[in-house]
Amino acid sequence: MNFFQLMKKKKELIPLIVFVSIAGGGGVLMSLYSLGKSDVIVNRHRNPEPWENVNPSQPQKLFSINQKWEPVEELETVKQLTK
């Protein structure tokens, strides 16, 4: 039996298929979005220490409300000493 014939025969499956498809698509899109963030490491050999490239003044959360980001003084002094 063809997929579309089954959907014509059992119309109650249409909302279920729509919602499952939307949830699956959202999961795939969120995974692709997370790959672009700095806390996800895809290739460890090219960049073995990715925490060095994180900007402390830029928020790393997906969503933040009224939160100020200030650089940590101790971290800045350590970076200057190691250069």
Biopython code that builds the backbone (N, CA, C, O; Angstrom):
import numpy as np
from Bio.PDB.StructureBuilder import StructureBuilder

atoms = [
    (1, "MET", "N", (0.841, -1.179, 0.000)),
    (1, "MET", "CA", (0.000, 0.000, 0.000)),
    (1, "MET", "C", (0.887, 1.244, 0.000)),
    (1, "MET", "O", (1.850, 1.318, 0.763)),
    (2, "ASN", "N", (0.582, 2.178, -0.813)),
    (2, "ASN", "CA", (1.349, 3.398, -0.947)),
    (2, "ASN", "C", (1.128, 4.291, 0.283)),
    (2, "ASN", "O", (0.083, 4.220, 0.930)),
    (3, "PHE", "N", (2.117, 5.126, 0.596)),
    (3, "PHE", "CA", (2.043, 6.017, 1.761)),
    (3, "PHE", "C", (0.881, 6.996, 1.639)),
    (3, "PHE", "O", (0.151, 7.226, 2.603)),
    (4, "PHE", "N", (0.714, 7.570, 0.450)),
    (4, "PHE", "CA", (-0.355, 8.550, 0.260)),
    (4, "PHE", "C", (-1.722, 7.891, 0.247)),
    (4, "PHE", "O", (-2.703, 8.497, 0.677)),
    (5, "GLN", "N", (-1.800, 6.672, -0.233)),
    (5, "GLN", "CA", (-3.066, 5.943, -0.168)),
    (5, "GLN", "C", (-3.449, 5.651, 1.267)),
    (5, "GLN", "O", (-4.626, 5.709, 1.625)),
    (6, "LEU", "N", (-2.461, 5.339, 2.091)),
    (6, "LEU", "CA", (-2.716, 5.096, 3.511)),
    (6, "LEU", "C", (-3.200, 6.367, 4.197)),
    (6, "LEU", "O", (-4.088, 6.319, 5.048)),
    (7, "MET", "N", (-2.611, 7.510, 3.823)),
    (7, "MET", "CA", (-3.051, 8.774, 4.414)),
    (7, "MET", "C", (-4.467, 9.138, 3.968)),
    (7, "MET", "O", (-5.219, 9.731, 4.741)),
    (8, "LYS", "N", (-4.844, 8.792, 2.731)),
    (8, "LYS", "CA", (-6.216, 9.049, 2.270)),
    (8, "LYS", "C", (-7.206, 8.160, 3.020)),
    (8, "LYS", "O", (-8.326, 8.568, 3.325)),
    (9, "LYS", "N", (-6.769, 6.956, 3.303)),
    (9, "LYS", "CA", (-7.660, 6.003, 3.961)),
    (9, "LYS", "C", (-7.815, 6.322, 5.451)),
    (9, "LYS", "O", (-8.917, 6.249, 5.995)),
    (10, "LYS", "N", (-6.713, 6.675, 6.101)),
    (10, "LYS", "CA", (-6.734, 6.956, 7.544)),
    (10, "LYS", "C", (-6.327, 8.404, 7.764)),
    (10, "LYS", "O", (-5.155, 8.703, 7.990)),
    (11, "LYS", "N", (-7.286, 9.281, 7.697)),
    (11, "LYS", "CA", (-7.032, 10.713, 7.790)),
    (11, "LYS", "C", (-6.600, 11.158, 9.191)),
    (11, "LYS", "O", (-6.062, 12.254, 9.351)),
    (12, "GLU", "N", (-6.826, 10.334, 10.188)),
    (12, "GLU", "CA", (-6.414, 10.706, 11.546)),
    (12, "GLU", "C", (-4.900, 10.657, 11.728)),
    (12, "GLU", "O", (-4.387, 11.163, 12.726)),
    (13, "LEU", "N", (-4.185, 10.067, 10.795)),
    (13, "LEU", "CA", (-2.726, 10.018, 10.875)),
    (13, "LEU", "C", (-2.066, 11.307, 10.393)),
    (13, "LEU", "O", (-0.895, 11.542, 10.692)),
    (14, "ILE", "N", (-2.785, 12.141, 9.660)),
    (14, "ILE", "CA", (-2.199, 13.350, 9.073)),
    (14, "ILE", "C", (-1.648, 14.304, 10.132)),
    (14, "ILE", "O", (-0.506, 14.740, 9.989)),
    (15, "PRO", "N", (-2.405, 14.662, 11.206)),
    (15, "PRO", "CA", (-1.822, 15.559, 12.222)),
    (15, "PRO", "C", (-0.614, 14.945, 12.927)),
    (15, "PRO", "O", (0.348, 15.646, 13.242)),
    (16, "LEU", "N", (-0.666, 13.638, 13.174)),
    (16, "LEU", "CA", (0.463, 12.974, 13.827)),
    (16, "LEU", "C", (1.713, 13.060, 12.958)),
    (16, "LEU", "O", (2.797, 13.359, 13.459)),
    (17, "ILE", "N", (1.571, 12.803, 11.670)),
    (17, "ILE", "CA", (2.706, 12.863, 10.756)),
    (17, "ILE", "C", (3.241, 14.284, 10.650)),
    (17, "ILE", "O", (4.454, 14.484, 10.585)),
    (18, "VAL", "N", (2.348, 15.280, 10.630)),
    (18, "VAL", "CA", (2.774, 16.681, 10.544)),
    (18, "VAL", "C", (3.575, 17.069, 11.781)),
    (18, "VAL", "O", (4.651, 17.655, 11.662)),
    (19, "PHE", "N", (3.060, 16.747, 12.973)),
    (19, "PHE", "CA", (3.751, 17.147, 14.204)),
    (19, "PHE", "C", (5.080, 16.414, 14.388)),
    (19, "PHE", "O", (6.054, 17.008, 14.848)),
    (20, "VAL", "N", (5.125, 15.155, 14.039)),
    (20, "VAL", "CA", (6.384, 14.405, 14.141)),
    (20, "VAL", "C", (7.402, 14.948, 13.139)),
    (20, "VAL", "O", (8.592, 15.023, 13.443)),
    (21, "SER", "N", (6.943, 15.325, 11.954)),
    (21, "SER", "CA", (7.860, 15.896, 10.954)),
    (21, "SER", "C", (8.406, 17.244, 11.415)),
    (21, "SER", "O", (9.592, 17.526, 11.242)),
    (22, "ILE", "N", (7.549, 18.077, 12.001)),
    (22, "ILE", "CA", (8.003, 19.375, 12.512)),
    (22, "ILE", "C", (9.001, 19.187, 13.653)),
    (22, "ILE", "O", (10.006, 19.896, 13.718)),
    (23, "ALA", "N", (8.734, 18.236, 14.552)),
    (23, "ALA", "CA", (9.654, 17.986, 15.665)),
    (23, "ALA", "C", (10.998, 17.458, 15.157)),
    (23, "ALA", "O", (12.051, 17.876, 15.640)),
    (24, "GLY", "N", (10.966, 16.557, 14.201)),
    (24, "GLY", "CA", (12.218, 16.034, 13.633)),
    (24, "GLY", "C", (13.005, 17.110, 12.914)),
    (24, "GLY", "O", (14.227, 17.182, 13.045)),
    (25, "GLY", "N", (12.310, 17.951, 12.151)),
    (25, "GLY", "CA", (12.989, 19.057, 11.459)),
    (25, "GLY", "C", (13.585, 20.051, 12.437)),
    (25, "GLY", "O", (14.686, 20.557, 12.220)),
    (26, "GLY", "N", (12.858, 20.334, 13.520)),
    (26, "GLY", "CA", (13.392, 21.235, 14.547)),
    (26, "GLY", "C", (14.619, 20.656, 15.228)),
    (26, "GLY", "O", (15.559, 21.384, 15.549)),
    (27, "GLY", "N", (14.611, 19.348, 15.448)),
    (27, "GLY", "CA", (15.781, 18.700, 16.048)),
    (27, "GLY", "C", (17.001, 18.780, 15.147)),
    (27, "GLY", "O", (18.113, 19.029, 15.613)),
    (28, "VAL", "N", (16.787, 18.569, 13.862)),
    (28, "VAL", "CA", (17.896, 18.658, 12.903)),
    (28, "VAL", "C", (18.417, 20.090, 12.826)),
    (28, "VAL", "O", (19.629, 20.307, 12.816)),
    (29, "LEU", "N", (17.509, 21.075, 12.772)),
    (29, "LEU", "CA", (17.941, 22.474, 12.698)),
    (29, "LEU", "C", (18.678, 22.909, 13.962)),
    (29, "LEU", "O", (19.654, 23.655, 13.878)),
    (30, "MET", "N", (18.226, 22.453, 15.129)),
    (30, "MET", "CA", (18.914, 22.798, 16.377)),
    (30, "MET", "C", (20.302, 22.159, 16.426)),
    (30, "MET", "O", (21.247, 22.765, 16.932)),
    (31, "SER", "N", (20.425, 20.947, 15.906)),
    (31, "SER", "CA", (21.742, 20.299, 15.850)),
    (31, "SER", "C", (22.690, 21.064, 14.943)),
    (31, "SER", "O", (23.859, 21.252, 15.280)),
    (32, "LEU", "N", (22.192, 21.505, 13.793)),
    (32, "LEU", "CA", (23.038, 22.278, 12.879)),
    (32, "LEU", "C", (23.410, 23.624, 13.489)),
    (32, "LEU", "O", (24.530, 24.098, 13.297)),
    (33, "TYR", "N", (22.495, 24.244, 14.215)),
    (33, "TYR", "CA", (22.782, 25.512, 14.887)),
    (33, "TYR", "C", (23.851, 25.317, 15.965)),
    (33, "TYR", "O", (24.739, 26.156, 16.117)),
    (34, "SER", "N", (23.767, 24.221, 16.706)),
    (34, "SER", "CA", (24.725, 23.964, 17.784)),
    (34, "SER", "C", (26.121, 23.677, 17.255)),
    (34, "SER", "O", (27.101, 23.920, 17.959)),
    (35, "LEU", "N", (26.236, 23.170, 16.039)),
    (35, "LEU", "CA", (27.558, 22.912, 15.477)),
    (35, "LEU", "C", (28.341, 24.196, 15.255)),
    (35, "LEU", "O", (29.572, 24.176, 15.252)),
    (36, "GLY", "N", (27.649, 25.306, 15.070)),
    (36, "GLY", "CA", (28.323, 26.577, 14.843)),
    (36, "GLY", "C", (28.759, 27.268, 16.115)),
    (36, "GLY", "O", (29.494, 28.254, 16.046)),
    (37, "LYS", "N", (28.338, 26.796, 17.266)),
    (37, "LYS", "CA", (28.700, 27.429, 18.527)),
    (37, "LYS", "C", (30.127, 27.047, 18.910)),
    (37, "LYS", "O", (30.664, 26.050, 18.428)),
    (38, "SER", "N", (30.731, 27.848, 19.779)),
    (38, "SER", "CA", (32.127, 27.623, 20.139)),
    (38, "SER", "C", (32.310, 26.505, 21.160)),
    (38, "SER", "O", (33.432, 26.034, 21.342)),
    (39, "ASP", "N", (31.251, 26.066, 21.830)),
    (39, "ASP", "CA", (31.415, 25.021, 22.841)),
    (39, "ASP", "C", (31.262, 23.614, 22.259)),
    (39, "ASP", "O", (31.381, 22.636, 22.998)),
    (40, "VAL", "N", (31.004, 23.489, 20.970)),
    (40, "VAL", "CA", (30.906, 22.193, 20.310)),
    (40, "VAL", "C", (32.176, 21.973, 19.500)),
    (40, "VAL", "O", (32.543, 22.804, 18.668)),
    (41, "ILE", "N", (32.845, 20.845, 19.748)),
    (41, "ILE", "CA", (34.095, 20.535, 19.062)),
    (41, "ILE", "C", (33.836, 19.409, 18.067)),
    (41, "ILE", "O", (33.450, 18.307, 18.458)),
    (42, "VAL", "N", (34.048, 19.683, 16.788)),
    (42, "VAL", "CA", (33.875, 18.667, 15.765)),
    (42, "VAL", "C", (35.225, 18.048, 15.407)),
    (42, "VAL", "O", (35.324, 16.832, 15.244)),
    (43, "ASN", "N", (36.257, 18.870, 15.286)),
    (43, "ASN", "CA", (37.583, 18.400, 14.900)),
    (43, "ASN", "C", (38.562, 18.782, 16.009)),
    (43, "ASN", "O", (38.983, 19.936, 16.094)),
    (44, "ARG", "N", (38.924, 17.830, 16.852)),
    (44, "ARG", "CA", (39.812, 18.126, 17.976)),
    (44, "ARG", "C", (41.266, 18.276, 17.548)),
    (44, "ARG", "O", (42.051, 18.905, 18.258)),
    (45, "HIS", "N", (41.640, 17.717, 16.410)),
    (45, "HIS", "CA", (43.034, 17.767, 15.980)),
    (45, "HIS", "C", (43.411, 19.135, 15.419)),
    (45, "HIS", "O", (44.556, 19.569, 15.547)),
    (46, "ARG", "N", (42.449, 19.808, 14.800)),
    (46, "ARG", "CA", (42.742, 21.123, 14.229)),
    (46, "ARG", "C", (42.806, 22.193, 15.309)),
    (46, "ARG", "O", (43.622, 23.110, 15.221)),
    (47, "ASN", "N", (41.956, 22.088, 16.328)),
    (47, "ASN", "CA", (41.906, 23.079, 17.396)),
    (47, "ASN", "C", (41.862, 22.346, 18.737)),
    (47, "ASN", "O", (40.776, 22.134, 19.277)),
    (48, "PRO", "N", (43.019, 21.953, 19.292)),
    (48, "PRO", "CA", (43.012, 21.117, 20.495)),
    (48, "PRO", "C", (42.582, 21.863, 21.765)),
    (48, "PRO", "O", (42.168, 21.220, 22.730)),
    (49, "GLU", "N", (42.668, 23.183, 21.792)),
    (49, "GLU", "CA", (42.291, 23.948, 22.979)),
    (49, "GLU", "C", (41.283, 25.028, 22.593)),
    (49, "GLU", "O", (41.651, 26.199, 22.503)),
    (50, "PRO", "N", (40.016, 24.664, 22.360)),
    (50, "PRO", "CA", (39.044, 25.644, 21.875)),
    (50, "PRO", "C", (38.624, 26.652, 22.931)),
    (50, "PRO", "O", (38.087, 27.703, 22.582)),
    (51, "TRP", "N", (38.848, 26.373, 24.202)),
    (51, "TRP", "CA", (38.455, 27.310, 25.248)),
    (51, "TRP", "C", (39.299, 28.575, 25.235)),
    (51, "TRP", "O", (38.935, 29.570, 25.862)),
    (52, "GLU", "N", (40.425, 28.545, 24.528)),
    (52, "GLU", "CA", (41.250, 29.742, 24.416)),
    (52, "GLU", "C", (40.617, 30.789, 23.493)),
    (52, "GLU", "O", (40.916, 31.978, 23.604)),
    (53, "ASN", "N", (39.747, 30.349, 22.590)),
    (53, "ASN", "CA", (39.144, 31.252, 21.614)),
    (53, "ASN", "C", (37.811, 31.834, 22.068)),
    (53, "ASN", "O", (37.209, 32.612, 21.329)),
    (54, "VAL", "N", (37.333, 31.486, 23.253)),
    (54, "VAL", "CA", (36.044, 31.974, 23.735)),
    (54, "VAL", "C", (36.204, 33.403, 24.224)),
    (54, "VAL", "O", (37.081, 33.695, 25.036)),
    (55, "ASN", "N", (35.366, 34.277, 23.733)),
    (55, "ASN", "CA", (35.383, 35.672, 24.138)),
    (55, "ASN", "C", (34.532, 35.832, 25.401)),
    (55, "ASN", "O", (33.323, 35.609, 25.340)),
    (56, "PRO", "N", (35.118, 36.211, 26.546)),
    (56, "PRO", "CA", (34.328, 36.302, 27.778)),
    (56, "PRO", "C", (33.319, 37.443, 27.768)),
    (56, "PRO", "O", (32.390, 37.447, 28.575)),
    (57, "SER", "N", (33.482, 38.404, 26.876)),
    (57, "SER", "CA", (32.522, 39.502, 26.833)),
    (57, "SER", "C", (31.322, 39.189, 25.941)),
    (57, "SER", "O", (30.373, 39.972, 25.898)),
    (58, "GLN", "N", (31.344, 38.070, 25.233)),
    (58, "GLN", "CA", (30.227, 37.675, 24.363)),
    (58, "GLN", "C", (29.446, 36.554, 25.044)),
    (58, "GLN", "O", (30.045, 35.571, 25.479)),
    (59, "PRO", "N", (28.119, 36.683, 25.146)),
    (59, "PRO", "CA", (27.334, 35.623, 25.793)),
    (59, "PRO", "C", (27.355, 34.338, 24.974)),
    (59, "PRO", "O", (27.269, 34.376, 23.747)),
    (60, "GLN", "N", (27.468, 33.202, 25.655)),
    (60, "GLN", "CA", (27.532, 31.906, 24.986)),
    (60, "GLN", "C", (26.229, 31.135, 25.116)),
    (60, "GLN", "O", (26.112, 30.021, 24.605)),
    (61, "LYS", "N", (25.247, 31.719, 25.796)),
    (61, "LYS", "CA", (23.979, 31.029, 25.974)),
    (61, "LYS", "C", (23.097, 31.213, 24.746)),
    (61, "LYS", "O", (23.304, 32.123, 23.943)),
    (62, "LEU", "N", (22.108, 30.331, 24.617)),
    (62, "LEU", "CA", (21.156, 30.439, 23.527)),
    (62, "LEU", "C", (20.237, 31.634, 23.757)),
    (62, "LEU", "O", (19.894, 32.344, 22.812)),
    (63, "PHE", "N", (19.838, 31.859, 25.009)),
    (63, "PHE", "CA", (18.914, 32.935, 25.331)),
    (63, "PHE", "C", (19.244, 33.441, 26.725)),
    (63, "PHE", "O", (19.275, 32.650, 27.668)),
    (64, "SER", "N", (19.492, 34.736, 26.883)),
    (64, "SER", "CA", (19.762, 35.312, 28.197)),
    (64, "SER", "C", (19.008, 36.627, 28.319)),
    (64, "SER", "O", (18.867, 37.371, 27.348)),
    (65, "ILE", "N", (18.529, 36.900, 29.522)),
    (65, "ILE", "CA", (17.720, 38.092, 29.782)),
    (65, "ILE", "C", (18.472, 38.986, 30.757)),
    (65, "ILE", "O", (18.838, 38.554, 31.850)),
    (66, "ASN", "N", (18.703, 40.239, 30.355)),
    (66, "ASN", "CA", (19.308, 41.262, 31.212)),
    (66, "ASN", "C", (20.569, 40.763, 31.919)),
    (66, "ASN", "O", (20.689, 40.891, 33.138)),
    (67, "GLN", "N", (21.475, 40.215, 31.187)),
    (67, "GLN", "CA", (22.700, 39.701, 31.781)),
    (67, "GLN", "C", (23.888, 40.408, 31.159)),
    (67, "GLN", "O", (24.052, 40.412, 29.939)),
    (68, "LYS", "N", (24.716, 41.007, 32.002)),
    (68, "LYS", "CA", (25.902, 41.701, 31.496)),
    (68, "LYS", "C", (27.098, 40.759, 31.557)),
    (68, "LYS", "O", (27.280, 39.999, 32.508)),
    (69, "TRP", "N", (27.888, 40.840, 30.523)),
    (69, "TRP", "CA", (29.086, 40.006, 30.442)),
    (69, "TRP", "C", (30.301, 40.911, 30.560)),
    (69, "TRP", "O", (30.499, 41.823, 29.757)),
    (70, "GLU", "N", (31.098, 40.645, 31.562)),
    (70, "GLU", "CA", (32.313, 41.413, 31.780)),
    (70, "GLU", "C", (33.505, 40.463, 31.769)),
    (70, "GLU", "O", (33.395, 39.329, 32.235)),
    (71, "PRO", "N", (34.630, 40.907, 31.247)),
    (71, "PRO", "CA", (35.800, 40.031, 31.238)),
    (71, "PRO", "C", (36.320, 39.787, 32.659)),
    (71, "PRO", "O", (36.268, 40.669, 33.517)),
    (72, "VAL", "N", (36.811, 38.597, 32.879)),
    (72, "VAL", "CA", (37.364, 38.225, 34.173)),
    (72, "VAL", "C", (38.806, 38.713, 34.232)),
    (72, "VAL", "O", (39.613, 38.393, 33.359)),
    (73, "GLU", "N", (39.126, 39.485, 35.262)),
    (73, "GLU", "CA", (40.461, 40.095, 35.358)),
    (73, "GLU", "C", (41.556, 39.046, 35.486)),
    (73, "GLU", "O", (42.617, 39.181, 34.877)),
    (74, "GLU", "N", (41.311, 38.004, 36.271)),
    (74, "GLU", "CA", (42.322, 36.962, 36.456)),
    (74, "GLU", "C", (42.615, 36.250, 35.139)),
    (74, "GLU", "O", (43.763, 35.910, 34.853)),
    (75, "LEU", "N", (41.583, 36.028, 34.345)),
    (75, "LEU", "CA", (41.766, 35.377, 33.056)),
    (75, "LEU", "C", (42.574, 36.248, 32.108)),
    (75, "LEU", "O", (43.414, 35.741, 31.365)),
    (76, "GLU", "N", (42.333, 37.533, 32.126)),
    (76, "GLU", "CA", (43.080, 38.450, 31.265)),
    (76, "GLU", "C", (44.555, 38.501, 31.659)),
    (76, "GLU", "O", (45.425, 38.545, 30.790)),
    (77, "THR", "N", (44.843, 38.496, 32.965)),
    (77, "THR", "CA", (46.249, 38.517, 33.386)),
    (77, "THR", "C", (46.958, 37.218, 33.014)),
    (77, "THR", "O", (48.125, 37.240, 32.623)),
    (78, "VAL", "N", (46.266, 36.093, 33.131)),
    (78, "VAL", "CA", (46.866, 34.817, 32.737)),
    (78, "VAL", "C", (47.139, 34.786, 31.244)),
    (78, "VAL", "O", (48.182, 34.291, 30.818)),
    (79, "LYS", "N", (46.214, 35.310, 30.438)),
    (79, "LYS", "CA", (46.433, 35.368, 28.988)),
    (79, "LYS", "C", (47.626, 36.230, 28.637)),
    (79, "LYS", "O", (48.398, 35.890, 27.741)),
    (80, "GLN", "N", (47.787, 37.360, 29.347)),
    (80, "GLN", "CA", (48.938, 38.242, 29.068)),
    (80, "GLN", "C", (50.243, 37.583, 29.477)),
    (80, "GLN", "O", (51.261, 37.770, 28.810)),
    (81, "LEU", "N", (50.235, 36.813, 30.564)),
    (81, "LEU", "CA", (51.454, 36.159, 31.022)),
    (81, "LEU", "C", (51.863, 35.002, 30.108)),
    (81, "LEU", "O", (53.053, 34.721, 29.965)),
    (82, "THR", "N", (50.901, 34.338, 29.495)),
    (82, "THR", "CA", (51.235, 33.182, 28.664)),
    (82, "THR", "C", (51.612, 33.574, 27.249)),
    (82, "THR", "O", (52.101, 32.730, 26.498)),
    (83, "LYS", "N", (51.404, 34.827, 26.855)),
    (83, "LYS", "CA", (51.758, 35.249, 25.488)),
    (83, "LYS", "C", (53.205, 35.579, 25.358)),
    (83, "LYS", "O", (53.659, 35.949, 24.275)),
]
sb = StructureBuilder()
sb.init_structure("model")
sb.init_model(0)
sb.init_chain("A")
sb.init_seg("    ")
for serial, (resi, resn, name, xyz) in enumerate(atoms, 1):
    if name == "N":
        sb.init_residue(resn, " ", resi, " ")
    sb.init_atom(name, np.array(xyz, "f"), 0.0, 1.0, " ", f" {name:<3s}", serial, name[0])
structure = sb.get_structure()
